[in-house]
């Protein structure tokens, strides 16, 4: 029986959080990355450094873009704080109900252990951790889990989500989900983190990766129901063979005892956001892979240690202790194994026989995701962010052009496009005097945070453009190559997605509480607040709307936080008519061109949620909260279609003090259950178009 969303109820607010995240999430998701030193110790300029050298606006127009219209921006920022409404009230004011797609009553911030949606909408759990996918997989039984059952069931902590057309049946769709990480202390009974059993470790390995699931759509209600055992259903785990493809394949840097050719890697780890290519494959980003490896401290090769330290490696035993049963996670035995993670992987959900690929041409770093866009000449461009404090933004431009159609020849051609092309990293320039960026979030005198930028070549095929680096070194040690060419340090660039309607690129800069603290860099125009708890959304416009261009213009669409605070900005829209938003993570677009933002680690004290933002005209900057996820959960993987909105509710109940024996959420199964990450489908109660 499919689990149902229980009645809404309020739980106590639990303390002991790291910003908006709990200590438990920080431990299992990223290996307490924020408690370690910043990996980027390069002396690259921060954006604030270059602003002082570029105080005229000429750079912006050289970038080929005029900034977006801002209506009364300075007045809105300075004058509306006292009147700001932060209870999530509807924006049905003198502005009307907003543009098409945003006609709903905003959900109020809350701490409910439920998915809260506007009146007139219905949430439905599609699939949850442990639900069977493959033939023969048993129903979920939390007390009797095995590695074999988990390998046939939906994995843990669903993140990126795609809902695709089914190739043969219009009544069905294909759901694809990442499974970012596991929280064994909440998943497994009798779990001892100091001495896990081999079966517990193998369950964790099997719960990582991706799931492909055919779902049947109810044409009357819009409900989506998994079709167990469908021929397209598939589980990719941390032990599934991947082809290493592209220019670094076969490199000595990727060879291990088990793979002397450097051509096949086992598994994928910490898969965060992703993207869907124009030819229908799924891209998935390997993010905080460093935390899975042990015994960095015992390594004796100083050069290798320095390279791994740039990726956040440190310490002795790993949190999950996988090295106790699998030597590939022991750096003392397999120092090259981590080089086989940190890639963009490509999966064909329509071809279970096609082995997934690790695309080395797109570089190796902590990939949040990959946002593809097709250029006018048919080449594919992929935008990417490196989710670390003070790291960089990248893009890849393919050498070959996409073939249209769905013939076998076209698909084979297109599934090779990401193996050859040019990899770039971004350098930003602001256009305001440095003295006007004082760390408070106050707008500069020109009324907006904006500037220009350039894409710097790193490598193309076997050619390196970085002094002292071979091409394969650029691909494997991409962070160090970007350091060398002077890329601009950013505040945790996570999801980077181009708008299908305008081509503008939107970047979720989630937060950086290290900004301006101690010896860390102070605020700059793209990151205008010190001790930045709430993050911002950057809008990037390529020169002449050409994604292959080498220059661009940029501005900040949102500076997130409480609208009542003076250090927030909503595209110039009146702040007394927006929902509070904190820690933007993933972005998506609806069919009408509006931006939708999911949050991770809301630092305003309420649950994470999904927000819709108008991008054009008099409504630009209007921000409305559409839903909240259960207490302790993160909102991931938004899919926004005409009649369906999907989110992945990740790690519900993951609050400090939570464990299998002390669950702090009962979602989605209700009283007496342990929490389970799940995919939620939201439709109108009449299955009409959403937000219209």
PLY file of the C-alpha trace (Angstrom):
ply
format ascii 1.0
element vertex 692
property float x
property float y
property float z
element edge 691
property int vertex1
property int vertex2
end_header
0.00 0.00 0.00
1.36 3.39 -0.97
2.19 5.53 2.09
-0.04 8.58 2.56
0.77 12.05 3.85
-0.58 12.30 7.42
-2.66 15.14 8.77
-0.73 18.35 9.27
0.52 18.79 12.78
3.04 20.99 14.54
6.05 19.65 16.39
8.37 21.36 18.80
11.25 23.33 17.32
14.45 21.40 17.89
17.66 23.30 18.71
21.32 22.55 17.98
21.54 23.25 14.30
24.45 24.33 12.09
22.92 27.48 10.65
19.74 26.10 9.13
21.01 22.51 8.92
21.23 20.02 11.75
24.57 18.63 12.91
23.34 15.20 11.78
22.84 16.40 8.20
26.24 18.07 8.17
27.89 14.86 9.35
26.36 12.44 6.85
25.75 14.68 3.85
29.04 16.50 3.42
31.35 15.22 6.12
31.08 18.42 8.20
32.58 20.44 5.35
31.85 23.78 7.00
33.72 22.81 10.16
36.95 22.30 8.20
39.26 24.90 6.73
38.24 26.30 3.36
39.92 24.07 0.73
40.61 26.99 -1.63
43.79 28.59 -0.31
44.72 30.20 -3.64
45.45 33.91 -3.79
42.93 34.47 -6.58
41.14 37.78 -6.40
37.76 37.92 -4.79
35.16 39.87 -6.67
35.53 42.71 -4.19
39.17 43.06 -5.15
38.42 43.61 -8.80
35.47 45.94 -8.20
37.88 48.66 -7.08
39.58 48.41 -10.47
36.37 48.63 -12.49
34.19 51.41 -11.18
32.74 52.48 -14.52
29.72 50.77 -16.09
31.46 50.24 -19.40
32.39 46.65 -18.56
28.74 45.72 -18.30
27.93 46.88 -21.81
31.08 45.31 -23.17
29.61 42.07 -21.82
26.75 42.56 -24.26
23.90 42.92 -21.79
21.74 45.70 -20.45
20.72 45.10 -16.85
17.16 44.02 -16.09
14.67 46.77 -15.29
14.52 47.61 -11.60
11.49 49.58 -10.42
12.21 51.77 -7.42
14.95 49.43 -6.26
16.65 51.67 -3.73
13.39 52.81 -2.21
12.10 49.26 -1.98
15.19 48.14 -0.14
15.44 51.02 2.28
11.84 52.02 2.82
9.75 48.88 3.02
11.32 46.99 5.89
8.94 48.29 8.53
5.91 47.33 6.48
7.19 43.95 5.30
4.85 41.02 5.82
6.80 37.88 6.66
3.94 35.52 7.45
3.73 34.18 3.90
0.51 36.05 3.13
-0.91 36.10 -0.36
0.36 38.76 -2.76
-3.22 39.52 -3.86
-2.66 43.25 -3.42
-2.52 46.20 -5.77
-0.15 44.09 -7.87
-2.86 41.50 -8.46
-2.17 37.80 -8.07
0.96 37.83 -10.16
1.78 36.56 -13.63
0.55 33.32 -15.14
1.85 30.40 -13.11
1.89 32.31 -9.80
-1.86 32.53 -9.13
-1.94 30.75 -5.76
-2.07 31.79 -2.12
1.42 31.71 -0.67
2.01 29.13 2.04
3.01 30.57 5.40
6.35 29.62 6.97
5.80 26.78 9.46
7.35 23.90 11.41
4.76 21.25 10.52
5.68 17.61 10.06
3.86 17.51 6.73
3.95 18.82 3.18
2.00 22.08 3.28
0.49 23.35 0.01
-1.91 26.15 -0.97
-5.67 25.71 -0.77
-6.94 23.96 -3.86
-3.86 21.73 -4.19
-3.25 18.11 -3.20
0.10 16.50 -2.28
0.65 12.80 -2.95
3.59 10.60 -2.04
4.73 8.90 -5.25
7.50 6.71 -3.88
9.55 6.55 -0.69
12.81 5.01 0.44
12.51 1.23 0.45
9.54 0.92 -1.89
10.12 -1.91 -4.39
11.14 -1.06 -7.95
12.49 -4.26 -9.46
10.77 -7.62 -9.82
11.26 -9.73 -6.70
12.10 -6.82 -4.42
10.18 -7.09 -1.13
7.99 -4.47 0.49
9.86 -2.17 2.83
10.48 -3.70 6.26
12.66 -1.41 8.41
13.48 -4.20 10.86
14.62 -6.67 8.21
16.65 -4.76 5.65
19.26 -6.52 3.53
21.69 -5.36 0.83
19.84 -7.49 -1.71
16.44 -5.99 -0.92
17.80 -2.42 -0.97
19.37 -3.01 -4.40
15.86 -3.61 -5.76
14.16 -0.82 -3.82
14.04 2.96 -4.09
17.22 4.42 -2.59
17.71 6.85 0.27
17.71 10.67 0.31
16.25 11.36 -3.12
17.59 14.60 -4.63
17.51 15.53 -8.32
14.23 14.46 -9.93
13.15 14.26 -13.57
9.72 13.31 -14.91
9.98 12.26 -18.55
7.58 11.05 -21.21
7.32 7.29 -21.53
8.56 6.07 -24.93
5.62 3.70 -25.59
2.63 4.58 -23.40
1.04 8.02 -23.03
-0.58 6.91 -19.75
2.84 6.45 -18.18
5.88 8.57 -17.38
9.46 7.82 -16.39
10.69 9.11 -13.03
14.44 9.42 -12.44
15.91 10.30 -9.03
19.35 10.74 -7.50
20.07 9.29 -4.06
22.61 11.64 -2.57
23.69 10.12 0.73
22.71 7.80 3.57
22.12 8.48 7.26
22.75 5.05 8.70
22.00 6.01 12.31
18.43 6.89 11.30
18.02 4.13 8.70
19.22 1.01 10.45
18.25 -0.66 13.75
21.14 -1.56 16.08
23.59 0.59 14.15
26.90 1.22 15.87
28.73 3.92 13.94
32.04 2.87 15.48
31.63 -0.75 14.33
29.03 -1.19 11.57
28.43 -4.69 10.26
29.28 -5.69 6.72
25.59 -5.99 5.85
24.92 -2.49 7.17
27.75 -1.13 5.03
26.46 -2.94 1.96
22.94 -1.59 2.58
24.45 1.89 2.58
26.28 1.22 -0.68
23.05 -0.04 -2.27
21.02 2.95 -1.05
23.25 5.43 -2.94
23.07 6.15 -6.67
20.01 6.62 -8.87
16.59 5.07 -9.49
14.66 4.84 -12.76
10.98 4.08 -12.19
8.05 3.92 -14.60
4.96 5.55 -13.09
1.34 5.43 -14.23
-0.59 8.69 -14.36
-4.23 8.84 -13.27
-5.77 11.09 -15.94
-8.53 12.20 -13.54
-6.53 13.12 -10.43
-2.94 13.33 -11.69
-1.75 10.77 -9.12
1.45 8.95 -10.08
1.82 5.28 -9.12
5.03 3.23 -9.57
4.85 0.28 -11.95
6.95 -2.30 -10.12
9.03 -4.50 -12.41
8.64 -2.37 -15.55
11.30 -3.08 -18.15
12.74 0.44 -17.81
13.05 0.27 -14.01
16.61 0.33 -12.82
18.75 0.81 -9.73
22.21 2.33 -10.01
24.20 1.92 -6.80
27.66 2.61 -5.37
28.75 -0.73 -6.89
27.35 -0.40 -10.43
30.03 -0.39 -13.18
30.48 2.98 -14.93
32.43 3.59 -18.12
35.05 6.32 -17.64
34.84 8.28 -20.87
36.32 11.38 -22.41
39.85 12.82 -22.51
40.97 11.61 -19.05
39.91 8.00 -19.60
42.92 5.71 -19.26
44.98 8.31 -17.43
47.50 7.02 -14.91
45.71 9.25 -12.40
42.60 7.05 -12.69
44.22 3.61 -12.54
43.77 1.38 -9.48
44.56 -2.17 -8.43
41.14 -3.34 -9.59
41.20 -1.29 -12.80
44.66 -1.16 -14.32
43.24 0.45 -17.47
41.57 3.42 -15.77
38.46 2.71 -17.81
35.78 1.37 -15.44
34.73 2.78 -12.07
32.45 1.09 -9.58
29.51 3.18 -8.48
28.55 6.79 -8.08
28.49 8.73 -4.80
26.82 11.78 -3.29
24.72 12.49 -6.37
23.17 15.89 -5.87
21.42 17.89 -8.60
21.47 17.14 -12.30
19.92 17.95 -15.64
18.13 16.47 -18.62
19.90 16.72 -21.98
18.10 17.75 -25.19
18.49 14.13 -26.37
16.76 12.71 -23.29
19.57 11.42 -21.08
20.05 12.33 -17.43
23.09 14.14 -16.04
23.91 13.70 -12.35
26.55 15.52 -10.31
28.86 13.75 -7.86
29.33 16.21 -5.01
30.85 15.62 -1.53
32.69 12.43 -2.47
35.70 13.17 -0.25
33.89 12.13 2.94
33.71 8.44 1.92
37.47 7.92 1.94
39.66 7.07 4.93
43.25 7.45 6.10
44.21 10.68 4.39
46.40 11.43 7.43
48.54 8.34 6.81
49.44 9.24 3.23
53.12 9.98 2.71
53.17 11.52 -0.77
53.14 15.26 0.00
52.12 16.31 -3.52
49.23 13.90 -3.63
48.08 14.95 -0.17
48.12 18.60 -1.20
46.02 17.83 -4.28
43.47 15.86 -2.25
43.36 18.55 0.45
42.16 21.00 -2.21
39.12 18.71 -2.52
38.45 18.69 1.22
40.13 15.42 2.19
41.33 15.18 5.78
41.57 12.94 8.82
41.65 9.22 9.47
38.69 6.85 9.51
35.59 7.79 7.52
32.22 8.34 9.18
30.65 5.26 7.56
33.71 2.97 7.90
33.30 1.51 4.42
37.06 1.06 4.29
36.71 -1.77 6.83
35.16 -4.00 4.14
36.14 -2.40 0.84
39.82 -1.42 0.37
39.02 1.01 -2.45
37.88 3.50 0.20
41.23 3.32 2.01
43.58 5.97 0.64
46.57 4.15 2.07
45.78 1.23 -0.25
44.15 2.98 -3.22
45.29 6.61 -3.45
43.82 7.02 -6.99
40.33 5.75 -6.18
38.94 9.20 -5.19
40.02 10.53 -8.59
37.29 8.34 -10.06
34.60 10.39 -8.29
33.60 14.04 -8.55
32.39 13.80 -12.14
29.19 14.46 -14.05
27.66 11.09 -14.88
25.28 10.44 -17.78
22.50 7.84 -17.68
20.11 6.86 -20.48
16.79 6.12 -18.74
15.36 4.64 -21.93
18.15 2.09 -22.48
18.85 -0.22 -19.51
21.57 -1.95 -21.54
23.64 1.22 -21.97
26.25 1.45 -19.22
26.28 4.87 -17.51
29.27 7.13 -18.18
31.51 9.37 -16.13
32.15 12.36 -18.41
35.69 13.54 -17.73
35.55 16.37 -20.28
33.28 18.28 -17.87
35.94 18.43 -15.17
36.21 17.03 -11.67
35.03 18.99 -8.64
32.11 18.93 -6.20
29.41 19.04 -8.84
26.03 20.23 -7.61
24.46 19.60 -11.00
24.59 20.29 -14.73
22.30 22.62 -16.69
22.31 21.96 -20.46
21.36 24.43 -23.17
21.47 24.03 -26.93
23.29 26.76 -28.86
21.89 28.13 -32.12
24.52 26.21 -34.10
23.51 22.89 -32.50
26.34 22.54 -30.01
25.40 21.72 -26.42
26.49 23.91 -23.52
26.46 22.65 -19.92
26.61 25.05 -16.94
27.97 23.80 -13.61
28.65 24.99 -10.06
31.23 23.74 -7.56
29.41 23.57 -4.22
32.09 24.76 -1.82
32.73 28.04 -0.05
34.81 30.31 -2.30
34.82 27.97 -5.31
33.94 28.48 -8.94
31.42 28.37 -11.78
32.11 26.44 -14.99
30.69 25.70 -18.41
31.40 23.14 -21.12
30.82 23.64 -24.86
30.71 20.54 -27.04
32.79 20.26 -30.20
30.17 18.42 -32.23
26.57 19.40 -32.92
23.51 17.52 -31.76
21.68 15.41 -34.34
17.91 15.82 -34.35
15.46 12.93 -34.17
15.39 9.74 -32.17
16.94 7.29 -34.61
19.53 4.84 -33.37
22.21 6.74 -35.29
21.18 10.07 -33.76
21.08 8.66 -30.23
24.50 7.04 -30.57
25.94 10.30 -31.86
24.35 12.45 -29.16
25.44 10.12 -26.36
29.05 10.98 -27.30
28.66 14.77 -27.36
29.89 15.28 -23.80
33.19 13.50 -24.44
34.78 16.25 -26.53
34.62 20.01 -26.19
36.02 22.95 -24.26
35.88 23.45 -20.49
35.74 27.02 -19.11
35.73 28.69 -15.69
34.15 32.07 -14.87
35.80 35.33 -13.86
33.46 38.07 -12.60
33.89 41.84 -12.49
31.68 44.25 -10.55
30.89 47.77 -11.72
30.40 49.68 -8.45
33.03 51.43 -6.33
34.38 49.10 -3.66
33.43 51.59 -0.94
29.76 51.10 -1.84
29.90 47.36 -1.07
30.23 47.50 2.71
28.99 44.06 3.74
25.58 45.24 4.96
23.71 44.32 1.78
22.86 47.96 1.02
22.44 48.60 -2.70
25.18 50.61 -4.45
24.32 53.99 -5.94
23.39 52.56 -9.35
20.49 50.69 -7.71
21.57 47.09 -8.30
24.33 44.56 -7.82
25.70 43.87 -11.31
28.71 43.67 -13.57
30.35 41.74 -16.39
32.47 38.64 -16.76
34.45 36.31 -18.98
34.81 32.58 -19.53
38.44 31.41 -19.29
39.54 28.33 -21.24
40.92 25.45 -19.22
41.21 22.56 -21.68
39.87 21.21 -24.95
40.41 17.56 -25.81
44.11 16.85 -25.34
45.04 20.55 -25.29
45.60 22.33 -21.98
45.34 26.12 -21.71
46.75 26.17 -18.17
50.50 26.62 -17.72
52.10 23.71 -15.94
49.10 21.38 -16.40
48.64 18.64 -18.95
45.10 18.26 -20.29
44.43 15.17 -18.20
45.65 17.05 -15.10
43.21 19.87 -15.87
40.35 17.37 -15.98
41.34 15.46 -12.83
42.59 18.45 -10.80
40.13 21.00 -12.16
40.03 23.09 -8.99
43.79 23.63 -9.07
43.68 24.51 -12.78
40.96 27.09 -12.11
43.04 28.49 -9.24
45.94 28.93 -11.64
44.01 30.96 -14.23
42.51 33.35 -11.69
38.87 32.29 -11.56
36.62 34.28 -9.21
35.86 32.79 -5.81
32.11 32.53 -5.22
29.84 31.65 -2.28
28.84 28.04 -2.76
27.61 28.06 -6.36
25.12 25.20 -6.38
22.52 24.68 -9.10
23.20 26.58 -12.35
20.35 26.41 -14.88
19.56 28.26 -18.14
15.99 29.43 -18.71
14.37 27.54 -21.61
12.44 30.72 -22.44
15.08 33.47 -22.34
18.43 31.66 -22.20
19.44 33.65 -19.13
21.34 31.54 -16.60
20.34 31.45 -12.93
22.82 30.54 -10.21
21.87 29.53 -6.66
24.56 30.88 -4.31
23.35 29.14 -1.17
25.20 30.93 1.65
28.62 31.51 3.19
28.78 32.37 6.87
32.57 32.58 6.50
32.29 35.64 4.29
34.03 38.55 6.02
34.97 36.58 9.15
38.54 36.38 10.43
40.94 36.44 7.51
38.27 35.39 5.01
37.32 37.71 2.17
34.91 40.52 2.87
31.71 41.14 0.92
31.84 41.92 -2.79
29.23 42.92 -5.34
28.14 39.38 -6.22
28.26 38.36 -2.54
27.22 41.61 -0.85
26.82 40.52 2.78
29.34 39.49 5.38
28.44 36.39 7.47
25.97 35.57 4.71
23.42 33.13 6.20
20.74 33.35 3.52
22.37 33.34 0.06
21.38 34.96 -3.23
20.32 34.25 -6.82
22.57 35.50 -9.62
21.25 36.09 -13.14
23.78 35.77 -15.97
23.22 36.87 -19.58
25.59 35.61 -22.25
26.78 38.13 -24.85
24.28 38.28 -27.72
22.32 35.48 -26.06
24.96 33.06 -27.34
25.85 30.37 -24.77
29.15 29.74 -26.55
30.19 33.36 -25.98
33.32 34.20 -23.99
31.77 37.19 -22.17
28.62 37.85 -20.16
26.79 40.32 -17.96
25.35 39.55 -14.54
23.15 40.95 -11.80
21.69 39.72 -8.53
18.00 38.89 -8.87
17.48 38.10 -5.17
19.42 38.74 -1.99
17.60 36.30 0.23
16.40 36.48 3.82
13.64 38.15 5.80
11.98 40.85 3.68
11.74 42.96 6.84
15.54 43.14 6.97
17.37 45.94 5.22
19.95 43.55 3.74
17.48 41.76 1.42
16.53 42.54 -2.16
13.82 41.08 -4.41
14.63 42.35 -7.89
13.18 45.76 -7.04
9.73 44.34 -6.19
8.06 45.77 -3.05
9.25 43.74 -0.10
5.95 43.91 1.76
4.48 41.62 -0.90
6.95 38.70 -0.99
7.56 35.52 0.96
10.71 35.20 3.08
13.25 32.87 1.48
16.58 31.55 2.78
19.38 29.34 1.38
18.45 28.77 -2.30
19.72 25.43 -3.56
18.06 24.06 -6.72
16.28 25.99 -9.47
13.78 25.05 -12.17
11.41 26.80 -14.58
7.70 26.50 -15.23
6.19 26.52 -18.74
5.53 30.28 -18.46
9.14 31.28 -17.77
8.95 31.80 -14.00
11.84 30.67 -11.81
11.19 28.12 -9.04
13.65 27.76 -6.16
13.99 25.01 -3.59
15.80 25.72 -0.33
18.28 23.82 1.84
18.89 24.79 5.46
16.43 27.66 5.88
18.14 29.95 8.40
14.91 31.83 9.23
13.71 29.10 11.61
10.97 27.56 9.46
10.88 24.46 7.28
12.49 24.44 3.85
10.24 25.03 0.88
9.65 25.66 -2.81
9.24 29.23 -4.09
8.10 30.75 -7.38
9.71 33.98 -8.63
8.54 36.19 -11.49
11.38 37.24 -13.80
9.91 39.79 -16.18
7.92 43.00 -16.32
6.32 44.76 -13.37
6.22 41.55 -11.33
9.97 40.91 -11.55
11.15 39.81 -8.11
7.71 38.77 -6.82
8.50 35.72 -4.67
5.79 33.35 -3.40
6.18 30.21 -1.30
4.32 27.29 -2.89
5.02 24.54 -0.38
6.98 23.49 2.68
8.45 20.06 3.34
8.27 18.23 6.69
10.30 19.20 9.72
14.02 18.48 9.35
13.69 17.91 5.58
15.26 19.68 2.63
13.43 20.55 -0.58
15.21 18.99 -3.57
14.82 18.25 -7.25
11.88 20.45 -8.22
10.01 19.55 -11.39
7.47 22.18 -12.48
5.16 21.21 -15.32
1.74 22.45 -16.40
-0.14 19.99 -14.20
2.50 18.44 -11.93
4.93 19.85 -9.39
7.32 17.29 -7.95
9.76 17.75 -5.10
12.07 15.32 -3.37
11.61 15.66 0.39
15.10 14.70 1.54
16.10 13.64 5.08
12.79 14.31 6.93
13.32 14.43 10.69
17.07 14.79 10.33
17.48 16.91 13.44
20.14 16.79 16.12
19.40 13.88 18.43
17.46 11.89 15.85
18.14 8.17 15.45
16.37 5.00 14.43
15.17 4.55 18.01
14.38 8.25 18.44
12.71 9.40 15.20
11.92 13.11 15.18
9.51 12.93 12.24
6.67 10.53 11.42
6.44 11.53 7.76
5.25 10.09 5.44
3.79 6.96 7.07
2.36 8.50 10.22
2.43 7.63 13.94
4.74 4.84 15.02
6.88 4.96 11.86
10.42 6.06 11.08
10.78 8.94 8.59
11.46 8.07 4.95
12.72 10.38 2.20
10.13 10.47 -0.58
9.07 12.08 -3.85
5.93 14.20 -3.60
3.60 15.02 -6.49
1.43 18.15 -6.14
-1.56 18.78 -8.38
-4.64 20.96 -8.24
-7.64 19.24 -6.72
-9.22 19.25 -10.19
-5.99 18.36 -12.04
-5.97 21.73 -13.80
-2.96 23.79 -14.83
-0.95 24.93 -11.83
-0.85 28.60 -10.86
-3.34 29.74 -13.50
0 1
1 2
2 3
3 4
4 5
5 6
6 7
7 8
8 9
9 10
10 11
11 12
12 13
13 14
14 15
15 16
16 17
17 18
18 19
19 20
20 21
21 22
22 23
23 24
24 25
25 26
26 27
27 28
28 29
29 30
30 31
31 32
32 33
33 34
34 35
35 36
36 37
37 38
38 39
39 40
40 41
41 42
42 43
43 44
44 45
45 46
46 47
47 48
48 49
49 50
50 51
51 52
52 53
53 54
54 55
55 56
56 57
57 58
58 59
59 60
60 61
61 62
62 63
63 64
64 65
65 66
66 67
67 68
68 69
69 70
70 71
71 72
72 73
73 74
74 75
75 76
76 77
77 78
78 79
79 80
80 81
81 82
82 83
83 84
84 85
85 86
86 87
87 88
88 89
89 90
90 91
91 92
92 93
93 94
94 95
95 96
96 97
97 98
98 99
99 100
100 101
101 102
102 103
103 104
104 105
105 106
106 107
107 108
108 109
109 110
110 111
111 112
112 113
113 114
114 115
115 116
116 117
117 118
118 119
119 120
120 121
121 122
122 123
123 124
124 125
125 126
126 127
127 128
128 129
129 130
130 131
131 132
132 133
133 134
134 135
135 136
136 137
137 138
138 139
139 140
140 141
141 142
142 143
143 144
144 145
145 146
146 147
147 148
148 149
149 150
150 151
151 152
152 153
153 154
154 155
155 156
156 157
157 158
158 159
159 160
160 161
161 162
162 163
163 164
164 165
165 166
166 167
167 168
168 169
169 170
170 171
171 172
172 173
173 174
174 175
175 176
176 177
177 178
178 179
179 180
180 181
181 182
182 183
183 184
184 185
185 186
186 187
187 188
188 189
189 190
190 191
191 192
192 193
193 194
194 195
195 196
196 197
197 198
198 199
199 200
200 201
201 202
202 203
203 204
204 205
205 206
206 207
207 208
208 209
209 210
210 211
211 212
212 213
213 214
214 215
215 216
216 217
217 218
218 219
219 220
220 221
221 222
222 223
223 224
224 225
225 226
226 227
227 228
228 229
229 230
230 231
231 232
232 233
233 234
234 235
235 236
236 237
237 238
238 239
239 240
240 241
241 242
242 243
243 244
244 245
245 246
246 247
247 248
248 249
249 250
250 251
251 252
252 253
253 254
254 255
255 256
256 257
257 258
258 259
259 260
260 261
261 262
262 263
263 264
264 265
265 266
266 267
267 268
268 269
269 270
270 271
271 272
272 273
273 274
274 275
275 276
276 277
277 278
278 279
279 280
280 281
281 282
282 283
283 284
284 285
285 286
286 287
287 288
288 289
289 290
290 291
291 292
292 293
293 294
294 295
295 296
296 297
297 298
298 299
299 300
300 301
301 302
302 303
303 304
304 305
305 306
306 307
307 308
308 309
309 310
310 311
311 312
312 313
313 314
314 315
315 316
316 317
317 318
318 319
319 320
320 321
321 322
322 323
323 324
324 325
325 326
326 327
327 328
328 329
329 330
330 331
331 332
332 333
333 334
334 335
335 336
336 337
337 338
338 339
339 340
340 341
341 342
342 343
343 344
344 345
345 346
346 347
347 348
348 349
349 350
350 351
351 352
352 353
353 354
354 355
355 356
356 357
357 358
358 359
359 360
360 361
361 362
362 363
363 364
364 365
365 366
366 367
367 368
368 369
369 370
370 371
371 372
372 373
373 374
374 375
375 376
376 377
377 378
378 379
379 380
380 381
381 382
382 383
383 384
384 385
385 386
386 387
387 388
388 389
389 390
390 391
391 392
392 393
393 394
394 395
395 396
396 397
397 398
398 399
399 400
400 401
401 402
402 403
403 404
404 405
405 406
406 407
407 408
408 409
409 410
410 411
411 412
412 413
413 414
414 415
415 416
416 417
417 418
418 419
419 420
420 421
421 422
422 423
423 424
424 425
425 426
426 427
427 428
428 429
429 430
430 431
431 432
432 433
433 434
434 435
435 436
436 437
437 438
438 439
439 440
440 441
441 442
442 443
443 444
444 445
445 446
446 447
447 448
448 449
449 450
450 451
451 452
452 453
453 454
454 455
455 456
456 457
457 458
458 459
459 460
460 461
461 462
462 463
463 464
464 465
465 466
466 467
467 468
468 469
469 470
470 471
471 472
472 473
473 474
474 475
475 476
476 477
477 478
478 479
479 480
480 481
481 482
482 483
483 484
484 485
485 486
486 487
487 488
488 489
489 490
490 491
491 492
492 493
493 494
494 495
495 496
496 497
497 498
498 499
499 500
500 501
501 502
502 503
503 504
504 505
505 506
506 507
507 508
508 509
509 510
510 511
511 512
512 513
513 514
514 515
515 516
516 517
517 518
518 519
519 520
520 521
521 522
522 523
523 524
524 525
525 526
526 527
527 528
528 529
529 530
530 531
531 532
532 533
533 534
534 535
535 536
536 537
537 538
538 539
539 540
540 541
541 542
542 543
543 544
544 545
545 546
546 547
547 548
548 549
549 550
550 551
551 552
552 553
553 554
554 555
555 556
556 557
557 558
558 559
559 560
560 561
561 562
562 563
563 564
564 565
565 566
566 567
567 568
568 569
569 570
570 571
571 572
572 573
573 574
574 575
575 576
576 577
577 578
578 579
579 580
580 581
581 582
582 583
583 584
584 585
585 586
586 587
587 588
588 589
589 590
590 591
591 592
592 593
593 594
594 595
595 596
596 597
597 598
598 599
599 600
600 601
601 602
602 603
603 604
604 605
605 606
606 607
607 608
608 609
609 610
610 611
611 612
612 613
613 614
614 615
615 616
616 617
617 618
618 619
619 620
620 621
621 622
622 623
623 624
624 625
625 626
626 627
627 628
628 629
629 630
630 631
631 632
632 633
633 634
634 635
635 636
636 637
637 638
638 639
639 640
640 641
641 642
642 643
643 644
644 645
645 646
646 647
647 648
648 649
649 650
650 651
651 652
652 653
653 654
654 655
655 656
656 657
657 658
658 659
659 660
660 661
661 662
662 663
663 664
664 665
665 666
666 667
667 668
668 669
669 670
670 671
671 672
672 673
673 674
674 675
675 676
676 677
677 678
678 679
679 680
680 681
681 682
682 683
683 684
684 685
685 686
686 687
687 688
688 689
689 690
690 691
